[in-house]
Amino acid sequence: MAVDFSSLLSSSTSGATTSSWVSLAAAALVGASVVAVSALWLHKRSIDQLLKENDDPELVQEAARRRSNRSNHGPSPAPPRFRRGRFSGRDYGSSSSLPEVSSFGNCLDGTKSLVHSQSPSYAEQDHRLERGSNSQASLGALNAIPPGLPRVQIHREGATQIANLCNSTRRAVPLVNSVIRSTTPKSPVVGGAFETVEGSDEEEMLSNQDDQSFNYYEMNGDALLEQATTPRKEEGVRKSVSPAAPTDLINGTGEQNAMSGNILIRSHSIPGELHGMHAPDPVAADILRKEPEQETFVRLQIGPIDAPSTEEIEVCLMLQECLALRQKYVFRENVAPWEKEQIIDPSTPKPNPDPFHYEQEPVSKHIFKMKDGVVHVYPDDEATEELFPVASATEFFTDLHRILKIIALGNVRTLCHHRLRLLEQKFSLHLMLNADREFLAQKSAPHRDFYNVRKVDTHVHHSSCMNQKHLLRFIKSKLRKEPDEVVIFRDGKYLMLREVFESLDLTGYDLNVDLLDVHADKNTFHRFDKFNLKYNPCGQSRLREIFMKQDNLIQGRFLAELTKQVFCDLAASKYQMAEYRISIYGRKQSEWDQLASWFVNYELYSENVVWLIQLPRLYNVYKEMGIVNSFQNMLDNVFIPLFEVTVDPGSHPQLHVFLKQVVGFDLVDDESKPERRPTKHMSTPSRWEIIFNPAFSYYGYYVYANLFVLNKLRESKGMTTIKFRPHSGEAGDIDHLAATFLLAHNIAHGNNLRKSPALQYLYFLAQIGLAMSPLSNNSLFLDYHRNPFPMFFARGLNVSLSTDDPLQIHMTKEPLVEEYSVAAQVWKFSACDLCEIARNSVYQSGFSHAHKLHWVGNKYYKAGPEGNDIHKTNVPHMRVEFRSEVWKEELQYVYLAAAAIPDEIDP
């Protein structure tokens, strides 16, 4: 029988292979089971041993001793290992089933220390032992905080804190019967390093455990140890500036005391730069953002104050006399605006649905007559006693000479100069001590910053309210769209717009900003005549008449359209307002009706704009041209229509509507022209028939006197009033500023106050508003770096920034922001400074009570911080309170501690 050996061999080989794979699989399964059981046993043994050793007193003492040595001598190279009672080389507390975590900490000496953290390990036992006997196996989640994060403060409110010397990481000990795991900054158990404690699940635990408070400080290479003290209950911390003052800032151990309940983080600043302080840490600011504004700040108290000398008392009495003279002249409303109307809802004022609506009003029986340049008002025809008497011209010039005599005295100049220097130094100290606090207070105000606080351009001429590029685009547009519009009558014939440019040999393509030549340059410095020529586009007066006049052949249509475009730009910015000054020349009485009809017919109304009337001091020009015979004719042309429309609104209905938008009256012209100082007994306006122009104070008195009577009459009939706000102090004699000190509510410019310490101090005491235009002055009379604006601001004068002539000066679409931007860069103003200047501009402006209520605060009329709302002005209360306290101290000094300081601002 034949046997197939090959098939048998193949079958035997196959069976052996299958049997070997089964054996290998069984062996692997058994081995894995043994390893898993062994690992579980080892893990359980380690945990049990750790819990057993927790109550060993000998281990507790040994761990405390090592922790003390480590804090005194720096971090140890590596933590020792525990055995049952003594030290052993075996890693008794470690487990292979738990991860090892290590991180670097930045020590004060700039070196790196490696902190080993094993779970469970020495670091965890050390942390648990810090808890004392009350811990009793209470373990927290692992907090593995990555290195390099900014400092974070998480502590109970008001708790005493000591800054850690090293930015090392620490780990909380796990709880018994809880899952042991290491957490990351994004772990839901504990918020990340850049998240606040508010709203986290462990907020209650962190507030109840002292050892969960961490402080991480970033020292920029230098160690700074500050001791935080318990918050004081009073409103602020009072520090005295005296030879012993440094001891108030240092405690007994030589460490610097904190100034508030929260840790005061002082950043390094460049010496000599008050505003060069670095911004506080964003994490700390974010924490403060969730809390109310910090009202505590470092106050200054000068002491001891010696009794004033005889000379000081004499000077103070003279200053009191000057302030009393101002109160004698300046017009004040009998009823303040905030008492006339009660506004319950201080939200955004509703826009006037029909600002051009005219409603017939009854005619009053008042009779007015012009006598010696001043209007006298009587209740009826038979009355002989005038209703609203005003100081005579002789009385005014007598008082003016008294003011000029006082401010020229040497002892007055010396004392005022010293007081002004003291004001400046007080502000410098305030910034050094409180700049960081002001910055944090601004951060705590939601939504508000410099860009969305209200800013009013308190001094801008309407004829140049647009920038040069805007005017160029408008001229090109009209030349392209309306070339056949008849626009001017010249040389005995009417000319179309196209023909005007053909006569100038110009086309729309030829026009550019350089050819327009309306921008001021170095050739206009100290040349007011050349500056005025810049109002002529391309150097042509006919183009000025066509595009920039409202009394021309096309009845000012082009200027009205250009004005509406500027209104649209203001409305788009939302937070920028303007007070446009438009001219009444006094050549004829019909000028008022022409201006009012232009305003009403073209519906030139904006919620962002109010108007002022400016009177150019050009009597000598009109006299030479034969337009007027005397100065009295000019006064008649300016004021008679205003009294007529006040007594009978129906006589000039459009003017009645227009005057509702007029808030001020201005005097303009070149102040640098030489003039003769008025005497006490000047000629009356009817006798001023000479060709010479009257002095500034002569103009000022007669404008003031007629406005005073007009305002009294309008107030008695419930109409709006017009404040006197002239140009003064841009150039020329100091007499201008002395006259406006007596007569004006506030002024434009005021640069020459730098030449008279006494007048500057009086303007500070009276808080007369100064609408200053440094960029405009830079092109005319005063270099930018010599402008006194930063000095006035530091001393506490009521200053605001304005543009004056955007067409000639500015380059951008937002000239007011450009003015603020240049000032901030050149003079290093902080955001708080800019917001304070913007707040001043609102107070100086003539906008309504409802607008100021919404822009500044519900109690804006209150003096001091009570009238400020940081959520609307972004000006911290501490800045407003500092200004208020310093002003009150100076008033008390001048009035010899007997000043009657009002609770409300002057209306």
Salt bridges, closest charged atoms under 4 A:
ASP48 OD2 - LYS44 NZ 2.91
GLU58 OE2 - ARG86 NH1 2.85
GLU62 OE2 - ARG65 NH2 2.12
GLU62 OE2 - ARG66 NH1 3.48
ASP91 OD2 - ARG81 NH1 3.11
ASP126 OD1 - ARG67 NH1 2.79
ASP126 OD2 - ARG70 NH2 2.72
GLU130 OE1 - HIS127 ND1 3.91
GLU130 OE1 - ARG170 NH2 2.91
ASP210 OD1 - ARG156 NH2 3.12
ASP211 OD2 - HIS127 NE2 3.39
ASP211 OD2 - ARG131 NE 3.83
GLU234 OE2 - ARG232 NH2 2.60
GLU235 OE2 - ARG299 NH2 3.84
ASP286 OD1 - LYS290 NZ 3.55
GLU293 OE1 - HIS877 NE2 3.98
GLU321 OE2 - ARG402 NE 2.96
GLU333 OE1 - LYS340 NZ 2.96
ASP354 OD2 - HIS357 ND1 3.93
GLU361 OE2 - HIS656 NE2 3.22
GLU386 OE1 - HIS376 ND1 2.79
GLU395 OE2 - LYS328 NZ 2.36
ASP399 OD2 - LYS328 NZ 3.03
GLU424 OE1 - ARG795 NE 3.13
GLU438 OE2 - HIS430 NE2 2.65
GLU438 OE1 - ARG879 NH2 2.89
GLU482 OE2 - LYS478 NZ 2.88
GLU482 OE1 - ARG557 NH2 2.71
ASP484 OD1 - ARG498 NH2 3.24
GLU485 OE2 - ARG557 NH2 3.51
GLU502 OE2 - ARG498 NH1 3.63
ASP517 OD1 - LYS534 NZ 2.92
ASP521 OD2 - LYS534 NZ 3.71
ASP529 OD2 - ARG527 NH2 2.77
GLU545 OE1 - ARG490 NH2 3.32
GLU561 OE1 - LYS478 NZ 2.47
GLU561 OE2 - ARG557 NH1 2.98
ASP569 OD1 - LYS813 NZ 3.70
GLU579 OE1 - ARG725 NH2 2.66
GLU591 OE2 - ARG587 NE 3.28
ASP593 OD1 - HIS652 ND1 2.94
GLU607 OE1 - HIS851 NE2 3.42
GLU644 OE1 - HIS652 NE2 2.97
ASP666 OD2 - ARG581 NH1 2.72
ASP666 OD2 - HIS727 ND1 2.84
ASP669 OD2 - LYS673 NZ 3.50
GLU671 OE1 - HIS736 ND1 2.76
GLU675 OE2 - HIS736 NE2 2.80
GLU730 OE1 - HIS749 NE2 3.49
ASP735 OD2 - ARG677 NE 2.77
ASP804 OD1 - HIS459 NE2 3.18
ASP804 OD1 - HIS461 NE2 3.08
ASP804 OD2 - HIS749 NE2 3.68
GLU819 OE1 - HIS810 NE2 2.68
ASP833 OD2 - HIS275 NE2 2.85
ASP833 OD1 - ARG879 NH1 2.87
GLU836 OE1 - ARG879 NH1 2.69
GLU836 OE2 - ARG883 NE 2.75
GLU881 OE2 - ARG299 NH2 2.52
GLU885 OE2 - ARG299 NE 3.25
GLU889 OE1 - LYS426 NZ 2.90
GLU890 OE2 - ARG419 NH2 2.86
ASP906 OD2 - ARG332 NH2 3.55
